[in-house]
Amino acid sequence: MVDEKILTIKNLKKNFKKHRVLRGIDFELSKGERVVVLGPSGSGKSTFLRCINRLEEPSAGEIYFHDNLITDKNIRAMREKIGMVFQHFNLISNLTVMENLTLAPVKLKLMSQEEAEKKARDLLRHIGLLEKADAFPASLSGGQKQRVAIIRAMMMEPEILLFDEPTSALDPESIGDVLALIRELADKGMTIIIVTHEMGFAKEIASKIIFIDEGKIIEEGTPKDFFNHPKTPRVQEFLEKVL
């Protein structure tokens, strides 16, 4: 079967005033791939994700989604297909869990209120949080908030899900619940790019690992090759510190 390329990035650069964060990234993503992005703090990993979802506008370079240049496209329509889950959940505090889940698909006229609520209930039931449908985010634990944030992204039926360190704000017990949900999505064929510091999870879930340092991809490969046979001294040094 021929790989179906759904994302192509060419010479992506991002500057914040005089600070060069991304210095020319080339990257391709195929349908069903699970790419884990590793690298030290401040290397540009989160900015890389935010440019893909156009939460940050690239300073230079091209991003193609199904051969369409996404910087030419309506942001709202594009974000329906490229979902993002953040480190700190980003749930709307004065809306209930159900309202958080149904707001976007109803507002964007992707489904009726009734259809959205049915889908939301099904997803909440699946993750064991149906009884929290009418609760407000403040009453949820961190792990519950993050699982709700993940199914909120799934409400839009995206083709790609971006995860920006989804477990870094969680306690150890909650981390397992969130990783289990991401693992389940991966097993069902969801195309995923995830920035994480969970090395065991990276080994388990990734079909490909990319390592970003100082705004550039300096190494990529399968988990087996990356962890067992790193090619560059920089990656060798990183792995010695984190493993």
N, C-alpha and C positions, 0 to 999 in steps of 0.2 A: 504494500500500500504506500502511495506517495504521501510524504509529509504535507499537510496542509498548513502553510505559513499564514498565521493570522496577525502577526505583529513583526514589523521590520523597522529597525532604528538605524539611522546613518549619521555618524559624526555629531551626535547629540552633545551640545554644550550649554551650560547654564552658569551665568555670572550673577552675583549679587553685588552691584556696583563694581568695585575693582577686585572683588574676591571671586576667583574662578573655582567653582565647585565641581562641575562636570567638564572634562577637558577633551571630549571627543569619544563618545561611546558608540560602538557598532554592536548590534544585537539582533538576533532573530528568535522568534517564538513560534512553535508549531502547536496545533490543536492537541490538547491532552497532555502537553508537557507540564512538568512541575519543577520550576526553576527556583532554587534557593540562592539568595544573594547574601554573601558573607563579606566581611571586611571590618576594619577598625572603626571606632566612632569618629564621625566627622569626615568619612571618606566619600560621601555623596550618595549613599545607598537610598536614603529616604527621598532625597531630591530626585533621584532617578525614577522612583515610583511616581512621585508627584508630577513629574513632567509627562509621564505616560498618560496619566489621568487629567492632565492639563490643569491641575491645581497650581502648578507653576508653569509659566510659559517659557519654552526653551529660548535661549539666547541665539542659538544657531543649530543647524542640523534638521533632519526630517524624521518624522514618525508616521509610519504607514500602518493602518488597520485594514486588513483585507484589501491591500493595494490602494486604499484611499488615504490621501495625505490628511491626517486628522487636524492639523493646524488650520486647514481650510474648512473644517466641518463645524456644525453647530455643537457647542460644548455639551448641552443638555442631551441631545440625541446620542452623542458618542458615549457619555457616561452611563447611559442605559446598558451599554454593552461591555463596559470596563468598570467593574465594581471595585470599591476600595474599603478595606477594614483598617481602622486606625489603632494606634497604640492606646489611646485614651477614650475609646468607645464612641465618642461624639453623638451620643443619644440626646434628643431634645428633652430637657429636664421637666418642662411643664406639660408634656404630652405623656399619655399612658404608653405602655409597651405596645398595645394594639395600634394606637395612633401613630407611634413611631414607625411601625411596620407598614402601615397602609398609606401613609401620607404621600410618598413619592409616586407609587404606581397609580393612585387615584388622580392626583394632581396632574400627572403627565398623560392621563387618559389611556393608560395601558390596560386598565381593568376597571370594572365598576367597584363601588364601595363593597357591595355584597361579595363579589368575586375576590377582592383583596382580603377581606376579613376571613373568608373561608380558607384561602391559601395561608394566611398568617396563622390561623388556628391550627392548621395541619402541621406547619413548621414548628410552632410552639409545642404542640403535642409530641412531635418527633424528638425534640431536645429536652422533653420533660419539664417544660415551663408553662404549660397551658394555664395553670392556676395563677400565673403572673400577668395574664393578658390585660387586666384593668389596673395593674400596679404602676406606680411611677418609678422612673429609673433610680431615684434616691433610695428606694427600699430594696434594691437588688444588690447582691454581692458583685465584686469585680468580675468574677468568672461568669456569672449570669448576664451581666451587662455585655460582656464581650460575645457571648453566644447569641444574644439578641442582636447585637450589631452585625454578626455574620449572617444570620438569617434575614436581617433587613437588606443586606446586599443581595441575598439570594432571591428576594421578592421581585427584583428587577429582571431575573433570569439572564444574568450577564454571560458573555462568552469567556471573559477573563476575570479572575478575581485577584486583586493585589492586596497583600497583607503587609502592613508596616509594623514590624515587631509586635505582633498581636498578643504576646504573653508577657511582655517586659514589665507591665504594671500590675501583674497578678501575683497572688500568693501561690506557693508550690502546689497546693491541692487543686486550685482552680486551673492551673496550667494544664494539668492532665485532661480535664474536661474539654478545654478549648482545643488542644492539640488533637484529641479524639475526633472532634467535629471536623476539623480541617482534614484529617486523615480520611474520614469518611467521604468528604467531597472529592478528594483526590482519587479515591478508589472508584468513585462513580464516573471519573473521566473529566472532571472540571480542570480547565487550564488555569494554572496558578503560578504567580510570582510572589515569593515570600521573603521578606527580610527578617532574619531571626538570629538569635544567639544560642538557640537550642541545638547543639551540635549532634546529639543523638537523634533528634527528630530530623535534622537535615540529612543525615546518612540514610535514614529510613524512608523518607518521603520523596526525596529529590530524584528526578530523572537527569537533571543537570545542575551543576553548581557553578556560579560565577563569583569571582572574588574581585571586589572593587577597592582600589587604593588610590588616594589622591586624585579622585575623579576619573579614573580610567579602569577598564576591565584588564587586569594583568594576568589572569589565568581563568580557564574554564575547563570543565570536564565532568565525567561521571563521578558520583560519590566515591566509588572504589578508587579511581585514579587520583582524585583530588586529595583524599585523606591518606591513601597509602603510598602514592608516588607523586607528591607535589613537585612541579617543574621549576618553580622560582624560589630563590632564597627568601623573598618576602613572605610567601605563603608558608614555607617551612618554619620561619620564625613565628608567624601568627599561630600555626597549629601547635607548636611547642608550648605556647603560652595558654592556649584555651583547652587543650586536651589533657 
